Amino acid sequence: MAALFRRRAAGPRPEDGLWTALVAQARAPVFYRDLAVADTPLGRFEMLALHAVLLFRRLKDEGPEGRAVAQAVHNRLFSDLDISLREIGVGDMGIAKRVKTYARNLYGRIAAYDEGLAAGDAVLAAAVRRNVFAGDAAVPEAVVESIAGYVRDVARALSSQGGAGLLAGRVDFGPLPSPQQGGGR
């Protein structure tokens, strides 16, 4: 209870900068316009989850401080998700159920993308098709492979960034995939 009355430290928090960059990257039009990601609440959640998973993976390398920042970003993701659900008219009972489902889905994505990044390209592409495209067989393989390649590129870009910058709220996910790589639908 006392935590409610404590003053917050002045100035931006690391999770604010990381969250802003994550959202900007996940909402880039190239994913929805050119790479067949559904421009729906679920499609947008999948892109947020994909980028969050990659950021969380990198932050855990920074020990307890990195894990604390990752948890703060995680909390921000679900806080914003709660607000978004309320804005589209979901009631309190429905929000709790949906947030629980989204949380379960996020943890599944963490496992799937971790496995895909540790394994070969086929495993990562299968995780992308299953999650980003809900298993839709109509999505061209070139599109799936483009996003899977992008995931590997982002993981590399994040691993090359210094921990001090990340812990200060600065992140660069690297370049977006080019529309020519995937070809759309």
C-alpha positions as semicolon CSV with decimal commas, in nm:
position;residue;x (nm);y (nm);z (nm)
1;M;0,000;0,000;0,000
2;A;0,282;0,240;0,081
3;A;0,412;0,199;-0,274
4;L;0,105;0,384;-0,399
5;F;0,210;0,697;-0,215
6;R;0,580;0,699;-0,302
7;R;0,702;0,956;-0,547
8;R;0,840;0,831;-0,872
9;A;1,189;0,934;-0,967
10;A;1,190;1,232;-1,200
11;G;1,285;1,178;-1,559
12;P;1,229;0,907;-1,812
13;R;1,255;0,543;-1,713
14;P;1,446;0,295;-1,932
15;E;1,131;0,100;-2,012
16;D;0,973;0,413;-2,163
17;G;1,240;0,447;-2,432
18;L;1,251;0,073;-2,497
19;W;0,873;0,050;-2,522
20;T;0,851;0,345;-2,760
21;A;1,114;0,192;-2,992
22;L;0,955;-0,152;-2,970
23;V;0,611;-0,021;-3,064
24;A;0,749;0,189;-3,350
25;Q;0,933;-0,111;-3,495
26;A;0,637;-0,348;-3,450
27;R;0,396;-0,104;-3,615
28;A;0,612;-0,035;-3,918
29;P;0,385;-0,036;-4,225
30;V;0,614;-0,272;-4,419
31;F;0,493;-0,567;-4,208
32;Y;0,124;-0,503;-4,276
33;R;0,140;-0,352;-4,622
34;D;0,409;-0,566;-4,784
35;L;0,473;-0,874;-4,571
36;A;0,120;-1,009;-4,523
37;V;0,094;-0,959;-4,146
38;A;-0,274;-0,911;-4,065
39;D;-0,347;-0,550;-3,971
40;T;-0,576;-0,663;-3,690
41;P;-0,545;-0,653;-3,312
42;L;-0,409;-1,008;-3,320
43;G;-0,161;-0,933;-3,601
44;R;-0,038;-0,626;-3,416
45;F;-0,005;-0,828;-3,095
46;E;0,205;-1,085;-3,283
47;M;0,446;-0,818;-3,404
48;L;0,467;-0,662;-3,057
49;A;0,528;-1,007;-2,909
50;L;0,796;-1,090;-3,165
51;H;0,991;-0,771;-3,093
52;A;0,934;-0,798;-2,717
53;V;1,068;-1,155;-2,715
54;L;1,383;-1,043;-2,895
55;L;1,430;-0,751;-2,657
56;F;1,368;-0,970;-2,349
57;R;1,626;-1,222;-2,474
58;R;1,887;-0,948;-2,500
59;L;1,801;-0,785;-2,167
60;K;1,836;-1,110;-1,973
61;D;2,206;-1,107;-2,071
62;E;2,240;-0,796;-1,851
63;G;2,175;-0,987;-1,529
64;P;1,934;-0,877;-1,258
65;E;1,918;-0,516;-1,379
66;G;1,837;-0,631;-1,733
67;R;1,572;-0,871;-1,608
68;A;1,416;-0,588;-1,404
69;V;1,401;-0,365;-1,712
70;A;1,258;-0,653;-1,917
71;Q;0,990;-0,702;-1,650
72;A;0,906;-0,331;-1,663
73;V;0,867;-0,351;-2,044
74;H;0,656;-0,666;-2,003
75;N;0,434;-0,483;-1,752
76;R;0,401;-0,190;-1,993
77;L;0,299;-0,426;-2,276
78;F;0,015;-0,570;-2,070
79;S;-0,088;-0,234;-1,929
80;D;-0,119;-0,095;-2,283
81;L;-0,298;-0,411;-2,392
82;D;-0,551;-0,364;-2,112
83;I;-0,610;-0,003;-2,221
84;S;-0,648;-0,104;-2,587
85;L;-0,902;-0,373;-2,501
86;R;-1,104;-0,125;-2,298
87;E;-1,094;0,124;-2,587
88;I;-1,249;-0,131;-2,823
89;G;-1,528;-0,200;-2,573
90;V;-1,421;-0,518;-2,397
91;G;-1,568;-0,535;-2,045
92;D;-1,379;-0,607;-1,724
93;M;-1,457;-0,979;-1,724
94;G;-1,356;-1,013;-2,088
95;I;-1,035;-0,818;-2,034
96;A;-0,912;-1,050;-1,761
97;K;-0,976;-1,353;-1,979
98;R;-0,814;-1,201;-2,287
99;V;-0,510;-1,069;-2,101
100;K;-0,456;-1,415;-1,953
101;T;-0,475;-1,564;-2,304
102;Y;-0,233;-1,304;-2,443
103;A;0,009;-1,372;-2,155
104;R;-0,003;-1,746;-2,225
105;N;0,053;-1,672;-2,594
106;L;0,352;-1,448;-2,517
107;Y;0,517;-1,721;-2,310
108;G;0,457;-1,965;-2,595
109;R;0,622;-1,719;-2,837
110;I;0,923;-1,687;-2,608
111;A;0,973;-2,064;-2,618
112;A;0,907;-2,092;-2,992
113;Y;1,139;-1,808;-3,098
114;D;1,412;-1,915;-2,855
115;E;1,397;-2,264;-3,002
116;G;1,391;-2,129;-3,358
117;L;1,689;-1,900;-3,300
118;A;1,887;-2,185;-3,143
119;A;1,794;-2,428;-3,420
120;G;1,804;-2,397;-3,797
121;D;1,614;-2,166;-4,026
122;A;1,336;-2,423;-4,086
123;V;1,245;-2,427;-3,715
124;L;1,240;-2,047;-3,696
125;A;1,034;-2,019;-4,016
126;A;0,785;-2,272;-3,876
127;A;0,754;-2,062;-3,558
128;V;0,695;-1,749;-3,767
129;R;0,430;-1,918;-3,982
130;R;0,256;-2,067;-3,677
131;N;0,257;-1,745;-3,474
132;V;0,272;-1,440;-3,699
133;F;0,051;-1,595;-3,967
134;A;-0,162;-1,825;-3,747
135;G;-0,047;-2,122;-3,953
136;D;-0,196;-1,981;-4,276
137;A;-0,061;-2,200;-4,556
138;A;-0,163;-1,936;-4,813
139;V;0,116;-1,702;-4,698
140;P;0,401;-1,744;-4,948
141;E;0,710;-1,918;-4,815
142;A;0,919;-1,619;-4,931
143;V;0,726;-1,393;-4,692
144;V;0,769;-1,632;-4,401
145;E;1,140;-1,668;-4,476
146;S;1,176;-1,291;-4,502
147;I;1,036;-1,239;-4,155
148;A;1,236;-1,533;-4,015
149;G;1,552;-1,377;-4,162
150;Y;1,452;-1,044;-4,014
151;V;1,415;-1,210;-3,671
152;R;1,770;-1,345;-3,696
153;D;1,897;-1,002;-3,808
154;V;1,727;-0,829;-3,515
155;A;1,868;-1,084;-3,270
156;R;2,217;-1,013;-3,409
157;A;2,163;-0,635;-3,399
158;L;2,050;-0,651;-3,039
159;S;2,338;-0,873;-2,933
160;S;2,585;-0,620;-3,073
161;Q;2,441;-0,334;-2,867
162;G;2,602;-0,238;-2,541
163;G;2,419;-0,318;-2,222
164;A;2,460;0,032;-2,079
165;G;2,257;0,182;-2,364
166;L;1,983;-0,077;-2,330
167;L;1,962;-0,028;-1,955
168;A;1,935;0,347;-2,020
169;G;1,639;0,288;-2,252
170;R;1,809;0,308;-2,593
171;V;1,763;0,030;-2,846
172;D;1,807;-0,011;-3,219
173;F;1,629;-0,309;-3,369
174;G;1,817;-0,264;-3,693
175;P;1,676;-0,213;-4,040
176;L;1,327;-0,320;-4,131
177;P;1,288;-0,598;-4,385
178;S;1,259;-0,480;-4,741
179;P;0,931;-0,536;-4,924
180;Q;1,123;-0,698;-5,212
181;Q;1,237;-0,977;-4,979
182;G;0,888;-1,103;-4,914
183;G;0,677;-0,996;-5,204
184;G;0,350;-0,972;-5,005
185;R;0,041;-1,174;-5,093
